[in-house]
């Protein structure tokens, strides 16, 4: 009677789960005999399946597709990503295969459990498989066994070679490994993940591998690094996140958002449709301006080497779309050795890009593919339409003069200041200015402002989901997906761009822009060259601008002269909380004033380019700079920190 009462109680508890959690099949209830509790605010059911421990965590608000995650080991360990995914509607299943060492019997048991979850629990017919440490070995081997039932793979510090872990040095564990595989030794053993990846690589199923570079238990160089390289080389879709200085523990990330967004994005059919150029939605919202064939693809294949540069602001500097595009190129050209030049610097738009390009992209003539973005900072920083065209055209003409066969892709990212235009289906003037340059030089470009605005108006996602100006992983994947679609459309397709440069749009464009070192100035009084320069106030200094050579004054009346040849002169400086007003005279003309204090200067030594004149007659000139006693009411002083002079 007691046994019947217990069974009836379990049945009633799970019947409640049916009602609360979108109908877990009644046929499964008798087999579960589960004990109900709570895990991270969600209902947890512990039960035995075929004699092994199993757990199901049911979300309070399940996703409509009943997406689920399967862990084969270490339930609840370092589970902040799992907890967040359950809150977002994922089911979480655990089936204890911890000590099976990814063996063939474990594969069959997992197949059986997968069928049970799919057929009896009515979970999705594709699963997110995740594994930590030895659980990672299982996840990779099982996913490779049948990629068709895998949504995505997340592994953390995974064992990829059993000779590395447990290794013969751990005698008891190694004996267990041999027993599970029914072998006497590992000689000729081919069951390691580093030898079993091709099915998964060819399938396109995305893999996220997180590991510490200082892991002493499962060394990354002997495990994850080998797997990731072989997977890459086979065309696999893999992303690695390497934690600098991290040992085997802790697993995961302190902020799990990258893991969560990777898994959630991999499960989003809606997102996949957004990026599929064959879909009707893609054609409806297409933002790509394909103007010429991307000839770099032919070079990558023929030379088996390639140089790709990324010139932009903070959206390019941050980890995100740039890394994804690099991974995509490696997958498309597995035999090609790439050199990637990451030349993104926060806060900078096309004017500073033009002057720094030859410095920050060494051997510009060898670049095969250049990504250029600057619309966001050109608009944010208030550069005029004329300056936007002069700078963007100058970058393009300089790059193509160095290498006429270089492919250039112009990207127009979105930020808060473009949202009104995006929602009204109008093009921001800054984007129009950059597009004028792209069209004139027959360059491929992508107008993300128009596409994202149209998709938001259609209710596909909102600005919060996208992640704002500095996108969430969802937004970065959106950017990378559109670029991948351009690759699909323009690699090996279409007419080649003509190599002869057309007449310039603006004769004063910055095609000869370069930096001149501060040492070349003639100091008359009050300026000093500091190397290394140290900030004198508590205002923040970004890492790349610490301990560099800077020409500085903090005194009214300080004066210098600088001789140059060209049609434009400016300074690249750090505009901090003491930024002053400069008085300048060119070739003895009356002095004019330029306030170098910006709306961000109170908190940060902001990198900024100030142009004094860019329509001078060609030839030699002299500029005199002096610090005014007058200052901006918001500024704390009369200072200027010059990194370089800007000459065109």
Secondary structure, 3 states (H helix, E strand, C coil): CHHHHHHHHHHHHHHHHHHHCCCCCHHHHHHHCCEEEEECCEEEEEEEECCEEEEEEECCCCCCCCCEEEECCCCCCCCHHHHHHHHCCCEEEEECCHHHCCCHHHHHHHHHHHHHHHHCCCCCCCEEEEEECHHHHHHHHHHHHCHHHEEEEEEECCCCCCCCCCCCCCHHHHHHHHHHHCCCCCCCCCCCHHHCCHHHHHHCCEEEEEEECCCCCCCHHHCHHHHHHHHHHCCCCEEEEEECCCCCCCCCCCCCHHHHHHHHHHCCHHHHHHHCCCCHHHHHHCCEECCCCECHHHHHHHHCEEEEEEEECHHHHCCCHHHHHHHHHHHHCCCCEEEEEEEECCCCCHHHHHHHHHHHCCCHHHCCEEEEECHHHHHHCCCCHHHHHHHHHHHHHHHHHHCCCCEEEEEECCCHHHHHHHHHCCCCHHHHHHHHHHHHCCCEEEEHHHHHHHHHHCCCCCHHHHCCCCCCHHHHHHHHHHHHHHHHHHECCCCCCCCCCCCCCCCCCCCCCEEEEHHHCEEEECCEEECCCCCCCCCECCHHHCCCCEEEECCCCCEEEEEEECCCEEEEEEECCCECEEEEEECCCCCEEEECCCCCCCCECEEEEEEEECCCCCCEEEEEEEECCCCCCCCCCCEEEEEEEEEC
